[in-house]
């Protein structure tokens, strides 16, 4: 199916769903390090979205593979439910033929529980979050999200709660990570995406990206993309603290043709600044939280081989993935459609070498804070880049279409729940 037809199919399916259903409402601590005992080891989870596995690799050094987890052990049961429900089947097939680029989306995001015994995974095509026991590979609990697709997650600094975006119901669910029980939820803009807990655990920031699967990608049609905003809520009461519409902030600096769909983002260590990417833009912005304004814009190089047809850019992404060195001196950026990643000096915003990588989909920080780790979804590997030199140090093969990469903890003697 062509990109245009796939996007059209998504629009039709979404309209059909709305007619027959009612509206529904990385720090070490976040991965359980605050309670980690001597019998746990720090690792990285790599979600292989298209084959329904997660590779577990070392969190530094040679990033060698430790083991693999099957994140869809209940696939037959889930497919039986979907095939028995015409609406669920339409949603499932629409995900496959639009955001999935012809593939099912079986793992978007994942974290470990504080005791390191389980992995919690959001599964877009199954519209749920599950906890998987790392010893047996069995499911501990399952939480079906509202609507038809689960997306990005975030874990509270104490590791006890996980927030997940339910992208088709404009809702974020906040769950107890050990039991799967819902602690609360809150409404967002259209298509909630990235979630970030503040370091004190008091707030959750959600970024709604709007309709990234339509073909109305020309700048003058940007208004058709929906209600895109940052929603900030109290992480205890889930009451709205504030809403930030980047459209107003972009217009204020003359960037009226730029999208206001905030994609991946990273706070500075003191959380005074937010660095964020937006749809279609090869670069990022610096936002000062106290003054409520965009203070700097960084445009990164365009790959001359990248098509200028914006409808060919996956899910409206140009660059998707940004992380910060723990000391706040460097940023790492995944230039998704431009097939590179680069380290950027935060003080000068000067980029380093453009490291050739294939369709990098995420950027995170190694356990020792020395490397940026990007997922190469086009090459089925993860690549580490040294923050100091800006140069690639190692690449490690993983499964089909790696996306999210997260620091985690597993038992020290754990070697996997499934054969490679």
N, C-alpha and C positions, 0 to 999 in steps of 0.2 A: 504494500500500500504506500503511495507517495506521501510525503510529509504534509502536503496540503489536504489530501483526502483524509489522512489520519486525524489532523486537527479538526476537520469538518465533522468526522465521526464522533470525536469527543464532544463537540458542541451539541450535536443531535442527542447523544446519549445523556448528557447532562440535563438537557431540556426535558427529556422523557422521564428521567428520575425525579425531577422536581414536580412533575405533574402527578406522580403517584405516591410520593412520600411527603411527610410533614417535615418542616425545618427542624434541625437538631442543633440543639444547642452545641575547660579540660585542665580541670586542675587535678592534682593527685588526690585531693580529698574527694572530688567528684567520682573517682573511680574506686573509692574504697580504701585508699592508702591510709586514711586517718585511723582505720581500725584494722589495717593489715597486720597479720602476725608473721612470725618467722617462717611459718610453713607455707607462705604464699610467695609467688614471684610476680614481678611486674612484666606485663606483656603488652602487645597491641592487638586489638581485634580489627580485622579487615573484612568488611562485608562484601561478598561476591553476589551482587544483586541478581544476576540472571541465572545463576545455577543453584541458588538457595543454600549456599554454604558460607561459613566465616572461617578464614584462616587466622590462626593465632601465631604471631611472630614475636621474636625478642623485641624489647622496647628500645634497644640501642645496639651499638657495636656493629656486628654483621647482619643484624635483623633477621637471623635465620629462622626458618619455620619451626614451630613447636608442635603444632597439631592442627586438626581441622574439626569443625562442628557442622553437623547437618541441622540447619535452622528450620527445616520444613518436615520433621518426622511425621507430622499429621497430614501430609499432603493429600492422601486419598480421602480422608474425612472432609477436609475443607473443599476439595473439588466436588465431592458428592453434594454438599450443601449448595455450592454455586450452581451446579448443573440442574438442581431441583428448583431454583428460583430464577425466573426470567430476568428480573431486575438486577440481581446480583451477577448474573451471567453477562448481561449487557455491560455493566460496570467493569467486570473483569476483562472482557475482551477489549473494551475501550482503553483501559490502562495498557494492555499489551500492544495495541496498535497506535498509541499516541506517545505518552511519556516513556513507555517501555521500548520504543523503537522496534517493535515486532517481537519483543521478548516479555515474559512475565517478570514482575518485580517482586522478588522474594525476601530481600533484606535491604532496608534503608539504613537503619541506625541500630547501634547496640552498645550496651554497657555491662559491666560486671556488678554483681551485688557486693555489698561491703565485706561479706565473709569469703568472697571469691569462689563460691560454690556454684553459682549460676550465671548465665548470660541472659539479659533482657533484650529482646529484639523487636523492632517495628517492621511489619511485613506489609508493604503497600498493596499488593494484589489480593491479599487475604484480609485486608482492612482490620488488622488487629495488632496487638502487642502480646508476646508470649515470653515466659521465663523458661529457660531450658537448663536442666540439671547437667552440670559439666561432667559428672561421673558416669551417669547412665545414658545421657542424651535424651531423656524423657522430658515432657512438658510438665512444669510445676503448676502453672496457671496460665489462663488465656483471657485477655480483655478485648472484646470487639469494640472498635472505635465507632463513634457516630459517623454516618455517611458511608463512603465506599472506598476510602483510601487512607492509610496511615503513612506518616512522613517523618521528618526530622524529630529527634528527641533531645532532651537535656537532662542531666542528673543534678540534684541539689548538692551543695558542697559537702554535706554530711553523708551523701550516698544513699539516703533512705527513700527519696522520692524521684520519680521520673516523669517528665512532662513530654507529651507526644502531640504533634499536630495532626488533627483529623482534617485533611485538606479539602474535602468536598462539603464539609458541614460548617466550616469556618469556626472551629472549636479547638481548644487545647484541653486535653484531659491530663490531670495530675494524679499519678497512681503511687500507692505504696509499693516500693520496689520488691519487697519480700512477699507480699500477699496478692498483689494485683488489684486490690480494692481501690476504688476511686476516692481520693481525698477531696477533690473539687474539680471544677472546670471553669473556663471563661471563654467569652466570645472574642473573635478577632476580625480583622479585615478579610478580604477574599483570598482564599488559598493560603492558609498559614503554613509557614515553612520553617525557618530557623528559630530555635528557642535557646535562650541563654539565661542562666541564673546569675545574679550578681554574687560576688565572692562572699558576702555576708549572709547569703541565702534569703534575703528579705524581699527580693523582687525577681520577677520573670519578665524578660523582654522577648516578645514574639514579633517576627517579621512576616507580614503577609505579602506575597509576591504577585497576586492577581492571576489572570488567565494567561498562562505562558504557552498554551497549546492552540491558540488561535493563529490565523494567518495575517491578522491585522497588525503587522509589525512595523509599518512605516511610522516615523515620528509623529506625523500629523494625526495618526489614528491611535496614539498612545492612550487617549481617554477611554477607549473601549476595553482596556485591560482590567477594569474593575477597581475596587476599593483597596488600595495598597497603602499600608500604614504600619508603623511600629506601635504595638499595644504593650504598655507596661502595667503589670498588676502586682498587688501585694501577694507574696507567695504563701501567706497564711490564710487570708480571707478570700483571695482571688478577686478582690474588688479592683476596679480600674484605677490606676494612679495617674496616668496620663496617656495621651495619644500623640504621636509625632508623625506628621505628614511631611515627608521629604519633598513633595511637590513644591510647597511653599518655600522651603529652604533652598532648593535648586533654582527656583525662579528668582529668588533674591540675589543670586550671584550671576544671573544672566543665562543659566543653563536650562532654558525653557524647552529645548528639544530632547533633553535627557530623560530616561525613564526614572520613575521614583520607586520602582520595585526593589526593595532592599533584599539582597541575597545573603550569602555568608558574611559574617561580621566578627570582629574581635575587639574586645576592650583593651585599653592600655592597662598596665598593672595597677595603677591607682584609680582606674575606672573613671577618669576625667574625660577621656576621649573614646570615641567609637570609630573604628575603621571599617568601612563597609563597601561592598560591591553592589552594582545595580545591573539590571537586564541590559544587554546590548553593548555595554561599555567595557573597553579594554583598559581597565585601571580601577582606581578606588578613590574614596573620599575620606577625609578626616572631619569628624563632627565633634564639636566642643559641647559637652552636656550642660555645663553651667550657663553658658551664653546662648545655648540653643541655636547654634548656627554652624554651617559648614565652613571650616576654616582653611582647608587645603584640598586641592584636587590633584591627583596623580594620574596622568595618562601614560600607559605603558605601550611599548612598540606593537605594531600590527604585523602579523606574519603575512608576507605578500602572497603566500599560497592559500590563505583563507578566503573563502568566497565572500563577496560583499553583499550577497543576497541574505538578508537577515532572516528570512523564513527557513534557511538551511541550518541555522544555529540551534543546537539542541535546547529545547525548552527555554528559548529566549536568552540563553546564556552566551556571553562572550568569554568572561572570566568567572570561574566558580570555585572558590576555595581561598581562604585567607587565614593566616595564623600569625602569632607574635612570639618572638623569643621571650622566655620568662623575665629577662631583665629589661624588656621594653625597648631595646635598641634596634631590633631588626624585625621586619615583616617578611612573610613568605607568601607569595601569590601564585595561584594556579591559573595559568592562561589557557583555559579549557579549549576554546575553538582555535587558538593560535598555537597549540601544541608546544608550549614551553612552561617552565616554572622559573621564578626568579626571586632572589632575596633582595629586599629594598631597605636601605638605611632609613630609619624612622626620622632622624633629625633633618636630613637633607632631601629625603625622598628620591635619592639616586638609586636606580636599580643596578644590580650586579650582572654577572653573566646570565644570558638566557639559556637555561638548561633544556635541551630538547627532550621532551617527553610526549607521550601520545594520549591526547584527550584527558589531561589531568582533571579529576573531578573533585578533589578535596585536598586540603593542606592541614597538617597538624604538627605537633612538636614531639620529638622523642622524649623518652623518660628522663634522660640526663640533660635535656634542654639544649643540646649541642647541634641538633639536626632538625631540619624541616622534612617531613615525610609526606609525599604526595602519592595519591592513587592514580595509576595510569590505566584508565578504563579502556583505552584503545589498544593496550599492549598486555593486559592481564598481569600487571606487576605493580609493586610499590617501589618508589625510588627515594633514597635519602640524599639530602643536599646539606652540606655543611654551612651553618649560619655564618661562620667567620670568613670562609673563602668564597661562598656562593657557588661552589662546585659540587657536582655529583660525587658521592662516595660509593654507593652500592645500589643495585636493583635486585629485588627478590620476586620470583614468580609466585602468583597467587591464582585464584579462580577466575571465573568468567565475569567480566565487567565489575571490577572493584570500585566502590564508591567511598562510603564513609570509613574512616580509620580513627579508632579511639584507644587511648590508654586504658588498661584494665589490669585486673589481678586474677590469677588462677592458682590452684594448689601447686606447690613446688614440684610435685612428681607427676603432674598431669601431662598427658601426651596426645589427647584428642579423643573424640567420640566416633569418628568415622575414618575409614581409610582414604588416603589421598587419591 
